[in-house]
């Protein structure tokens, strides 16, 4: 049986927006948030003043704090009003009750398994194809995942994430290309991004895995630090990978000249959800530039990874 997930998820929205008080309240608040746009070279950065996201910006991410809390993605700890659309017997698709997109989904594994992208990029691509109005995203366990103990993606309205349009026309230095797609690096959008665009899901998976293999990994980590976006447009899959060197920037804090900001996939894509009003008012283009430089992989590391990929694909020709 072929499931029509678009229709099922439309119905999920209709029911939850009518019946679940937290969803009614928080999506109502989101529809009134103020935004402003900052131009970073050829990239637009949308700043969104979203006070409801403060819990996420200040969440304790150390192991002890995380283990002390019940997992909010496991069925037994979820609100009784939270409904589910099961996707391919692997993931449950649910409404995210703390949105930054006007349509914001949480897509979590049916089992309580750790947050890892290894072996799951094809799932992400198939989800993106089944959710054509959305961009699916993955925050690594140390790059913004609020439940690193429970594997999950999220998805948000694709027309609200600026980079999804910008990458199609960006200047891409290629590692590999054929009549099925392109794989390269884009360095002129203020944050380096490895970009895959392909008609072939197997090729997309191979290219992604070759990248994951050569990204630097820190001691004690289980995977390279990454944020990943994936969407499906005009028959092609698009994957944007942002390698990270840290989660919170050096300017993180509540003091003077500091910001309560914990950038993750949405921020890498150009949508910054900012909880505190003073941060929303004070953040400048200069601050955004410095934060991207601080939390993304260094130019030298990007060059090292690019060299390895060029050598690998050159040797295969
Ligand atoms: Zn869980």
Boltz pocket constraint, residues with backbone or C-beta under 6 A from the ligand:
constraints:
  - pocket:
      binder: B
      contacts: [[A, 71], [A, 72], [A, 73], [A, 74], [A, 111], [A, 112], [A, 113], [A, 149], [A, 150]]
      max_distance: 6.0
